[in-house]
Structure formats: C-alpha cells, structure tokens
C-alpha cells in the first residue's frame, strides 16, 4: 500500500469511526447507567435526521443553520425520549433483558410508522452546507471538508461526554448511581431523576447524531439501520457501557472498515465482522471491560 493510500485510509477511517461514535455515544451512555440495550436507538437517530432535514431542506444555507438544525433535532428527540421513558423504559427497568429488547423493538416499529406518515416513504438527500461542500488540500491528498467536520464533531462530543462523566460532580453522581443505585438513594441522591436525565441525554445524543450526519446518508424509513450495527459493535468491543472504550472501538472499526474497502472491495464489511468475532473470542470483556462509564 502506497503512503498516500495509507494516509487516505486512516483519514477515511477516522471519519467513519467518528460517525459511528456519534451514534454509539448515546447507546453506551444509557447502557452504562441503566443497563438498557436500547434497540430503538437507531430509530430515534433516524427521527433526528428527519427533524433536521425539515429545518434545512436539501440545501442548508449555512454551516450555522446546519448545526442549529442538529441541536434542535437533539432537543426534539430528547423530548421523545422522555415520553418513551415514561411509557416504556421506566416500566421495564427491573425485568429481564429480553422484555426490554422486545419492547424497544416495538418502539422501532412505531417510530418507522410515524416517519412514514409524516415524511413519506420517498428517499431524500441533503447536500453539505456551502462551507463544507468542498475539499481541503494537504499535499497530494484531498480531504472532503464534510469528513473533517464529522471527525471534529465526534471528538467534541467525546470530550464533552468524558469531561461531564469524569470531571464534574454530576458525572460522579451518575457513576455512583450506575455502581450502586440503592446505596446512592440512601445517601440522598435522587436516583429516579438521575436515571431519567440519563435517558434524556442518551436520546438527545441520538437526535444530535442524526442532524450532524444528515449529509452523510440518504434519508429513508430504514435509515436507523445504517449505523446501528456498527454502533452496537463499538459498544460491545469497547466494553459494555464504557464511553472511552466505545470511542476507541469506533475509531478501530472505522479504520478497519476503510482499509477493507481498499484492500478487498468485493467483500464489503467482511473484515469488520471477522475482526469482531476474533476480538471477542480473545477478549470477551471488551477493550475497557469491567470499567463502567
């Protein structure tokens, strides 16, 4: 592999990895605190993308409008997450995981039906805003501006989560609730409020990811499936419920996905699946397994 090809593979892998992490961030947060494997996460990611599309249209007029639309999508999906928590998730927190998977799958079907009723079944695409609709030249390498935007957005979201969880008193409270909710309640922590806040934050991250990645995929009622599988892989490989592990795993999966597309273009995704299987056989607890959040 030529050096230029290697560099392109790394940058493309970083872009893919950061896109995966944007989706996986909310997924790993809700599992780390509530131990909920939210199968409906991809559906709310899809709703976030459609909400942002409603604001920007097919041609966002500026980068700030594009970012504002993503933030609004995050707020809207956070509100929907609060409803989902009160109607579904809160009732199933202390039951077997199988019931949670069935319930969240039902939420997926409901979300898909709502999207079809509101936005229809036709495919739609969104162009990047003018500032991101180009490429940055780095010697012989041309890097799409939107790819750089996704990389930066992924790093910003990761840093914000990491600082919030490990460097603030709110994060310390959430860690205590995650490790021992009963004892946290005895010490005066409002555990139900902490759990509800985590659900809202998780869904907000899903909606935000849908808005930020709006120009990265085609809008359709099956959009939620596009990143969900890789996001689940990142959460599992990183160590269930560990944000730092999910970040590292997302980057690793992105680079592998990018490299396999270059080396074995006739078998897309094959290297990723093989890597996941071999990795879990060798280290089933994940990269940072045993460390919650």
TORLUM-966254 format. One record per residue (C-alpha): x, y, z; residue in three letters; residue number from 0. Coordinates in nm, 3 decimals, always signed. Layout:
N
+---------+---------+---------+--------+-----+
!       X !       Y !       Z ! residu ! num !
+---------+---------+---------+--------+-----+
!       X !       Y !       Z !    ALA ! NUM !
...
+---------+---------+---------+--------+-----+
END
This chain:
293
+---------+---------+---------+--------+-----+
!       X !       Y !       Z ! residu ! num !
+---------+---------+---------+--------+-----+
!  +0.000 !  +0.000 !  +0.000 !    UNK !   0 !
!  +0.142 !  +0.337 !  -0.103 !    UNK !   1 !
!  +0.188 !  +0.600 !  +0.172 !    UNK !   2 !
!  -0.078 !  +0.823 !  +0.015 !    UNK !   3 !
!  -0.324 !  +0.533 !  +0.017 !    UNK !   4 !
!  -0.239 !  +0.455 !  +0.378 !    UNK !   5 !
!  -0.293 !  +0.818 !  +0.480 !    UNK !   6 !
!  -0.624 !  +0.832 !  +0.293 !    UNK !   7 !
!  -0.733 !  +0.507 !  +0.462 !    UNK !   8 !
!  -0.656 !  +0.646 !  +0.807 !    UNK !   9 !
!  -0.840 !  +0.975 !  +0.746 !    UNK !  10 !
!  -1.138 !  +0.799 !  +0.589 !    UNK !  11 !
!  -1.135 !  +0.551 !  +0.877 !    UNK !  12 !
!  -1.134 !  +0.836 !  +1.130 !    UNK !  13 !
!  -1.433 !  +0.992 !  +0.956 !    UNK !  14 !
!  -1.622 !  +0.662 !  +0.957 !    UNK !  15 !
!  -1.520 !  +0.594 !  +1.317 !    UNK !  16 !
!  -1.635 !  +0.933 !  +1.441 !    UNK !  17 !
!  -1.968 !  +0.886 !  +1.261 !    UNK !  18 !
!  -2.007 !  +0.550 !  +1.435 !    UNK !  19 !
!  -1.917 !  +0.703 !  +1.772 !    UNK !  20 !
!  -2.172 !  +0.984 !  +1.731 !    UNK !  21 !
!  -2.437 !  +0.713 !  +1.711 !    UNK !  22 !
!  -2.279 !  +0.487 !  +1.974 !    UNK !  23 !
!  -2.234 !  +0.766 !  +2.233 !    UNK !  24 !
!  -2.596 !  +0.772 !  +2.348 !    UNK !  25 !
!  -2.622 !  +0.394 !  +2.321 !    UNK !  26 !
!  -2.327 !  +0.332 !  +2.553 !    UNK !  27 !
!  -2.434 !  +0.608 !  +2.795 !    UNK !  28 !
!  -2.777 !  +0.460 !  +2.860 !    UNK !  29 !
!  -2.630 !  +0.112 !  +2.897 !    UNK !  30 !
!  -2.357 !  +0.230 !  +3.131 !    UNK !  31 !
!  -2.605 !  +0.389 !  +3.374 !    UNK !  32 !
!  -2.929 !  +0.194 !  +3.329 !    UNK !  33 !
!  -2.800 !  -0.131 !  +3.171 !    UNK !  34 !
!  -3.053 !  -0.084 !  +2.891 !    UNK !  35 !
!  -2.953 !  -0.209 !  +2.547 !    UNK !  36 !
!  -3.178 !  +0.030 !  +2.356 !    UNK !  37 !
!  -3.268 !  -0.142 !  +2.031 !    UNK !  38 !
!  -3.470 !  +0.166 !  +1.930 !    UNK !  39 !
!  -3.166 !  +0.396 !  +1.933 !    UNK !  40 !
!  -3.132 !  +0.381 !  +1.555 !    UNK !  41 !
!  -3.498 !  +0.475 !  +1.508 !    UNK !  42 !
!  -3.452 !  +0.793 !  +1.711 !    UNK !  43 !
!  -3.132 !  +0.866 !  +1.521 !    UNK !  44 !
!  -3.348 !  +0.849 !  +1.208 !    UNK !  45 !
!  -3.609 !  +1.084 !  +1.356 !    UNK !  46 !
!  -3.333 !  +1.331 !  +1.444 !    UNK !  47 !
!  -3.215 !  +1.326 !  +1.083 !    UNK !  48 !
!  -3.567 !  +1.390 !  +0.953 !    UNK !  49 !
!  -3.626 !  +1.675 !  +1.200 !    UNK !  50 !
!  -3.301 !  +1.840 !  +1.089 !    UNK !  51 !
!  -3.399 !  +1.784 !  +0.724 !    UNK !  52 !
!  -3.730 !  +1.959 !  +0.787 !    UNK !  53 !
!  -3.537 !  +2.265 !  +0.908 !    UNK !  54 !
!  -3.257 !  +2.275 !  +0.650 !    UNK !  55 !
!  -3.420 !  +2.128 !  +0.340 !    UNK !  56 !
!  -3.199 !  +1.965 !  +0.078 !    UNK !  57 !
!  -2.955 !  +2.257 !  +0.064 !    UNK !  58 !
!  -2.860 !  +2.408 !  +0.402 !    UNK !  59 !
!  -2.788 !  +2.776 !  +0.358 !    UNK !  60 !
!  -2.500 !  +2.791 !  +0.605 !    UNK !  61 !
!  -2.295 !  +2.585 !  +0.848 !    UNK !  62 !
!  -2.461 !  +2.757 !  +1.145 !    UNK !  63 !
!  -2.809 !  +2.668 !  +1.019 !    UNK !  64 !
!  -2.687 !  +2.309 !  +0.975 !    UNK !  65 !
!  -2.551 !  +2.294 !  +1.333 !    UNK !  66 !
!  -2.862 !  +2.468 !  +1.471 !    UNK !  67 !
!  -3.083 !  +2.210 !  +1.297 !    UNK !  68 !
!  -2.879 !  +1.929 !  +1.457 !    UNK !  69 !
!  -2.920 !  +2.089 !  +1.802 !    UNK !  70 !
!  -3.295 !  +2.129 !  +1.751 !    UNK !  71 !
!  -3.313 !  +1.766 !  +1.640 !    UNK !  72 !
!  -3.135 !  +1.669 !  +1.962 !    UNK !  73 !
!  -3.386 !  +1.863 !  +2.174 !    UNK !  74 !
!  -3.688 !  +1.717 !  +1.989 !    UNK !  75 !
!  -3.559 !  +1.361 !  +2.020 !    UNK !  76 !
!  -3.475 !  +1.423 !  +2.388 !    UNK !  77 !
!  -3.841 !  +1.517 !  +2.445 !    UNK !  78 !
!  -3.949 !  +1.199 !  +2.265 !    UNK !  79 !
!  -3.704 !  +1.007 !  +2.482 !    UNK !  80 !
!  -3.873 !  +1.144 !  +2.795 !    UNK !  81 !
!  -4.207 !  +1.017 !  +2.662 !    UNK !  82 !
!  -4.055 !  +0.678 !  +2.575 !    UNK !  83 !
!  -3.906 !  +0.657 !  +2.924 !    UNK !  84 !
!  -4.236 !  +0.728 !  +3.098 !    UNK !  85 !
!  -4.439 !  +0.497 !  +2.875 !    UNK !  86 !
!  -4.197 !  +0.208 !  +2.816 !    UNK !  87 !
!  -3.847 !  +0.215 !  +2.964 !    UNK !  88 !
!  -3.935 !  +0.306 !  +3.324 !    UNK !  89 !
!  -4.179 !  +0.015 !  +3.347 !    UNK !  90 !
!  -3.914 !  -0.236 !  +3.236 !    UNK !  91 !
!  -3.605 !  -0.132 !  +3.432 !    UNK !  92 !
!  -3.617 !  -0.425 !  +3.672 !    UNK !  93 !
!  -3.731 !  -0.700 !  +3.439 !    UNK !  94 !
!  -3.544 !  -0.948 !  +3.224 !    UNK !  95 !
!  -3.340 !  -0.801 !  +2.935 !    UNK !  96 !
!  -3.544 !  -1.000 !  +2.682 !    UNK !  97 !
!  -3.854 !  -0.794 !  +2.763 !    UNK !  98 !
!  -3.656 !  -0.474 !  +2.713 !    UNK !  99 !
!  -3.538 !  -0.588 !  +2.369 !    UNK ! 100 !
!  -3.892 !  -0.681 !  +2.267 !    UNK ! 101 !
!  -4.030 !  -0.350 !  +2.395 !    UNK ! 102 !
!  -3.767 !  -0.138 !  +2.224 !    UNK ! 103 !
!  -3.818 !  -0.333 !  +1.901 !    UNK ! 104 !
!  -4.186 !  -0.242 !  +1.922 !    UNK ! 105 !
!  -4.079 !  +0.123 !  +1.961 !    UNK ! 106 !
!  -3.873 !  +0.082 !  +1.642 !    UNK ! 107 !
!  -4.184 !  -0.026 !  +1.452 !    UNK ! 108 !
!  -4.384 !  +0.266 !  +1.591 !    UNK ! 109 !
!  -4.112 !  +0.517 !  +1.500 !    UNK ! 110 !
!  -4.085 !  +0.375 !  +1.149 !    UNK ! 111 !
!  -4.462 !  +0.407 !  +1.102 !    UNK ! 112 !
!  -4.464 !  +0.765 !  +1.232 !    UNK ! 113 !
!  -4.180 !  +0.862 !  +0.997 !    UNK ! 114 !
!  -4.368 !  +0.715 !  +0.701 !    UNK ! 115 !
!  -4.686 !  +0.903 !  +0.798 !    UNK ! 116 !
!  -4.513 !  +1.240 !  +0.842 !    UNK ! 117 !
!  -4.235 !  +1.235 !  +0.580 !    UNK ! 118 !
!  -4.348 !  +0.961 !  +0.343 !    UNK ! 119 !
!  -4.150 !  +0.670 !  +0.201 !    UNK ! 120 !
!  -3.957 !  +0.854 !  -0.071 !    UNK ! 121 !
!  -3.581 !  +0.880 !  -0.046 !    UNK ! 122 !
!  -3.425 !  +1.223 !  +0.010 !    UNK ! 123 !
!  -3.070 !  +1.352 !  +0.020 !    UNK ! 124 !
!  -2.914 !  +1.661 !  +0.176 !    UNK ! 125 !
!  -2.609 !  +1.843 !  +0.049 !    UNK ! 126 !
!  -2.348 !  +1.971 !  +0.295 !    UNK ! 127 !
!  -2.366 !  +2.344 !  +0.370 !    UNK ! 128 !
!  -2.155 !  +2.562 !  +0.136 !    UNK ! 129 !
!  -1.864 !  +2.584 !  +0.378 !    UNK ! 130 !
!  -1.837 !  +2.204 !  +0.389 !    UNK ! 131 !
!  -1.917 !  +2.133 !  +0.026 !    UNK ! 132 !
!  -1.559 !  +2.104 !  -0.092 !    UNK ! 133 !
!  -1.223 !  +1.956 !  -0.004 !    UNK ! 134 !
!  -0.909 !  +2.056 !  +0.182 !    UNK ! 135 !
!  -0.580 !  +2.003 !  +0.004 !    UNK ! 136 !
!  -0.292 !  +1.852 !  +0.202 !    UNK ! 137 !
!  -0.016 !  +1.796 !  -0.049 !    UNK ! 138 !
!  -0.128 !  +1.526 !  -0.291 !    UNK ! 139 !
!  -0.421 !  +1.438 !  -0.064 !    UNK ! 140 !
!  -0.767 !  +1.592 !  -0.095 !    UNK ! 141 !
!  -0.983 !  +1.553 !  +0.216 !    UNK ! 142 !
!  -1.358 !  +1.627 !  +0.194 !    UNK ! 143 !
!  -1.444 !  +1.917 !  +0.422 !    UNK ! 144 !
!  -1.751 !  +1.735 !  +0.548 !    UNK ! 145 !
!  -1.535 !  +1.440 !  +0.657 !    UNK ! 146 !
!  -1.319 !  +1.677 !  +0.861 !    UNK ! 147 !
!  -1.636 !  +1.824 !  +1.013 !    UNK ! 148 !
!  -1.755 !  +1.477 !  +1.118 !    UNK ! 149 !
!  -1.414 !  +1.400 !  +1.272 !    UNK ! 150 !
!  -1.416 !  +1.725 !  +1.470 !    UNK ! 151 !
!  -1.779 !  +1.673 !  +1.577 !    UNK ! 152 !
!  -1.700 !  +1.323 !  +1.701 !    UNK ! 153 !
!  -1.403 !  +1.445 !  +1.905 !    UNK ! 154 !
!  -1.606 !  +1.732 !  +2.052 !    UNK ! 155 !
!  -1.890 !  +1.502 !  +2.158 !    UNK ! 156 !
!  -1.641 !  +1.256 !  +2.309 !    UNK ! 157 !
!  -1.456 !  +1.526 !  +2.503 !    UNK ! 158 !
!  -1.783 !  +1.674 !  +2.629 !    UNK ! 159 !
!  -1.903 !  +1.333 !  +2.749 !    UNK ! 160 !
!  -1.570 !  +1.239 !  +2.903 !    UNK ! 161 !
!  -1.539 !  +1.568 !  +3.091 !    UNK ! 162 !
!  -1.902 !  +1.555 !  +3.205 !    UNK ! 163 !
!  -1.869 !  +1.197 !  +3.335 !    UNK ! 164 !
!  -1.519 !  +1.202 !  +3.484 !    UNK ! 165 !
!  -1.455 !  +1.567 !  +3.572 !    UNK ! 166 !
!  -1.786 !  +1.704 !  +3.709 !    UNK ! 167 !
!  -1.989 !  +1.634 !  +4.021 !    UNK ! 168 !
!  -2.289 !  +1.537 !  +3.804 !    UNK ! 169 !
!  -2.077 !  +1.269 !  +3.642 !    UNK ! 170 !
!  -1.962 !  +1.143 !  +3.982 !    UNK ! 171 !
!  -2.324 !  +1.116 !  +4.094 !    UNK ! 172 !
!  -2.415 !  +0.924 !  +3.778 !    UNK ! 173 !
!  -2.123 !  +0.687 !  +3.835 !    UNK ! 174 !
!  -2.239 !  +0.621 !  +4.188 !    UNK ! 175 !
!  -2.594 !  +0.554 !  +4.066 !    UNK ! 176 !
!  -2.459 !  +0.319 !  +3.799 !    UNK ! 177 !
!  -2.250 !  +0.125 !  +4.051 !    UNK ! 178 !
!  -2.500 !  +0.108 !  +4.337 !    UNK ! 179 !
!  -2.834 !  +0.279 !  +4.291 !    UNK ! 180 !
!  -2.973 !  +0.154 !  +4.624 !    UNK ! 181 !
!  -2.687 !  +0.296 !  +4.830 !    UNK ! 182 !
!  -2.695 !  +0.619 !  +4.627 !    UNK ! 183 !
!  -3.060 !  +0.660 !  +4.722 !    UNK ! 184 !
!  -2.978 !  +0.609 !  +5.090 !    UNK ! 185 !
!  -2.716 !  +0.884 !  +5.065 !    UNK ! 186 !
!  -2.978 !  +1.130 !  +4.942 !    UNK ! 187 !
!  -2.925 !  +1.117 !  +4.566 !    UNK ! 188 !
!  -3.245 !  +1.148 !  +4.363 !    UNK ! 189 !
!  -3.194 !  +0.822 !  +4.174 !    UNK ! 190 !
!  -3.513 !  +0.836 !  +3.958 !    UNK ! 191 !
!  -3.421 !  +1.187 !  +3.842 !    UNK ! 192 !
!  -3.066 !  +1.075 !  +3.761 !    UNK ! 193 !
!  -3.195 !  +0.781 !  +3.557 !    UNK ! 194 !
!  -3.447 !  +0.994 !  +3.370 !    UNK ! 195 !
!  -3.179 !  +1.255 !  +3.297 !    UNK ! 196 !
!  -2.957 !  +0.982 !  +3.154 !    UNK ! 197 !
!  -3.235 !  +0.864 !  +2.923 !    UNK ! 198 !
!  -3.295 !  +1.220 !  +2.803 !    UNK ! 199 !
!  -2.921 !  +1.274 !  +2.741 !    UNK ! 200 !
!  -2.896 !  +0.944 !  +2.552 !    UNK ! 201 !
!  -3.186 !  +1.027 !  +2.323 !    UNK ! 202 !
!  -3.056 !  +1.381 !  +2.274 !    UNK ! 203 !
!  -2.724 !  +1.236 !  +2.154 !    UNK ! 204 !
!  -2.914 !  +1.013 !  +1.910 !    UNK ! 205 !
!  -3.102 !  +1.311 !  +1.765 !    UNK ! 206 !
!  -2.787 !  +1.523 !  +1.753 !    UNK ! 207 !
!  -2.606 !  +1.246 !  +1.564 !    UNK ! 208 !
!  -2.891 !  +1.227 !  +1.315 !    UNK ! 209 !
!  -2.862 !  +1.600 !  +1.248 !    UNK ! 210 !
!  -2.482 !  +1.611 !  +1.227 !    UNK ! 211 !
!  -2.468 !  +1.312 !  +0.992 !    UNK ! 212 !
!  -2.757 !  +1.439 !  +0.781 !    UNK ! 213 !
!  -2.543 !  +1.494 !  +0.472 !    UNK ! 214 !
!  -2.367 !  +1.160 !  +0.519 !    UNK ! 215 !
!  -2.650 !  +0.930 !  +0.410 !    UNK ! 216 !
!  -2.976 !  +0.907 !  +0.219 !    UNK ! 217 !
!  -3.289 !  +0.971 !  +0.420 !    UNK ! 218 !
!  -3.537 !  +0.683 !  +0.422 !    UNK ! 219 !
!  -3.756 !  +0.498 !  +0.676 !    UNK ! 220 !
!  -3.479 !  +0.238 !  +0.713 !    UNK ! 221 !
!  -3.210 !  +0.495 !  +0.791 !    UNK ! 222 !
!  -3.187 !  +0.379 !  +1.152 !    UNK ! 223 !
!  -3.023 !  +0.055 !  +1.043 !    UNK ! 224 !
!  -2.735 !  +0.226 !  +0.861 !    UNK ! 225 !
!  -2.510 !  +0.288 !  +1.161 !    UNK ! 226 !
!  -2.684 !  +0.086 !  +1.431 !    UNK ! 227 !
!  -2.499 !  -0.241 !  +1.372 !    UNK ! 228 !
!  -2.155 !  -0.075 !  +1.379 !    UNK ! 229 !
!  -2.262 !  +0.128 !  +1.684 !    UNK ! 230 !
!  -2.358 !  -0.191 !  +1.869 !    UNK ! 231 !
!  -2.024 !  -0.344 !  +1.770 !    UNK ! 232 !
!  -1.841 !  -0.039 !  +1.907 !    UNK ! 233 !
!  -2.033 !  -0.057 !  +2.236 !    UNK ! 234 !
!  -1.958 !  -0.428 !  +2.276 !    UNK ! 235 !
!  -1.592 !  -0.411 !  +2.176 !    UNK ! 236 !
!  -1.532 !  -0.105 !  +2.392 !    UNK ! 237 !
!  -1.668 !  -0.280 !  +2.700 !    UNK ! 238 !
!  -2.041 !  -0.251 !  +2.757 !    UNK ! 239 !
!  -2.128 !  +0.090 !  +2.900 !    UNK ! 240 !
!  -1.780 !  +0.245 !  +2.876 !    UNK ! 241 !
!  -1.768 !  +0.573 !  +2.681 !    UNK ! 242 !
!  -1.389 !  +0.574 !  +2.642 !    UNK ! 243 !
!  -1.394 !  +0.215 !  +2.522 !    UNK ! 244 !
!  -1.672 !  +0.289 !  +2.274 !    UNK ! 245 !
!  -1.470 !  +0.581 !  +2.137 !    UNK ! 246 !
!  -1.157 !  +0.370 !  +2.086 !    UNK ! 247 !
!  -1.360 !  +0.086 !  +1.938 !    UNK ! 248 !
!  -1.537 !  +0.322 !  +1.695 !    UNK ! 249 !
!  -1.205 !  +0.453 !  +1.564 !    UNK ! 250 !
!  -1.071 !  +0.098 !  +1.534 !    UNK ! 251 !
!  -1.379 !  -0.022 !  +1.347 !    UNK ! 252 !
!  -1.371 !  +0.281 !  +1.118 !    UNK ! 253 !
!  -1.008 !  +0.222 !  +1.019 !    UNK ! 254 !
!  -1.072 !  -0.150 !  +0.960 !    UNK ! 255 !
!  -1.381 !  -0.071 !  +0.752 !    UNK ! 256 !
!  -1.189 !  +0.184 !  +0.546 !    UNK ! 257 !
!  -0.890 !  -0.044 !  +0.497 !    UNK ! 258 !
!  -1.101 !  -0.342 !  +0.395 !    UNK ! 259 !
!  -1.285 !  -0.129 !  +0.137 !    UNK ! 260 !
!  -0.948 !  -0.054 !  -0.023 !    UNK ! 261 !
!  -0.790 !  -0.399 !  +0.006 !    UNK ! 262 !
!  -1.092 !  -0.626 !  -0.050 !    UNK ! 263 !
!  -1.354 !  -0.410 !  -0.223 !    UNK ! 264 !
!  -1.552 !  -0.714 !  -0.338 !    UNK ! 265 !
!  -1.629 !  -0.819 !  +0.020 !    UNK ! 266 !
!  -1.753 !  -0.504 !  +0.199 !    UNK ! 267 !
!  -1.774 !  -0.540 !  +0.576 !    UNK ! 268 !
!  -1.623 !  -0.890 !  +0.583 !    UNK ! 269 !
!  -1.302 !  -0.781 !  +0.759 !    UNK ! 270 !
!  -1.502 !  -0.594 !  +1.023 !    UNK ! 271 !
!  -1.715 !  -0.897 !  +1.112 !    UNK ! 272 !
!  -1.412 !  -1.126 !  +1.122 !    UNK ! 273 !
!  -1.229 !  -0.880 !  +1.347 !    UNK ! 274 !
!  -1.524 !  -0.854 !  +1.587 !    UNK ! 275 !
!  -1.552 !  -1.233 !  +1.615 !    UNK ! 276 !
!  -1.179 !  -1.283 !  +1.674 !    UNK ! 277 !
!  -1.158 !  -0.992 !  +1.917 !    UNK ! 278 !
!  -1.447 !  -1.117 !  +2.132 !    UNK ! 279 !
!  -1.302 !  -1.468 !  +2.136 !    UNK ! 280 !
!  -0.972 !  -1.328 !  +2.263 !    UNK ! 281 !
!  -1.111 !  -1.053 !  +2.491 !    UNK ! 282 !
!  -1.483 !  -1.107 !  +2.557 !    UNK ! 283 !
!  -1.496 !  -0.834 !  +2.824 !    UNK ! 284 !
!  -1.404 !  -0.568 !  +2.566 !    UNK ! 285 !
!  -1.125 !  -0.311 !  +2.548 !    UNK ! 286 !
!  -1.210 !  -0.147 !  +2.879 !    UNK ! 287 !
!  -1.440 !  -0.413 !  +3.018 !    UNK ! 288 !
!  -1.504 !  -0.401 !  +3.391 !    UNK ! 289 !
!  -1.494 !  -0.019 !  +3.398 !    UNK ! 290 !
!  -1.847 !  +0.121 !  +3.388 !    UNK ! 291 !
!  -1.894 !  +0.456 !  +3.214 !    UNK ! 292 !
+---------+---------+---------+--------+-----+
END
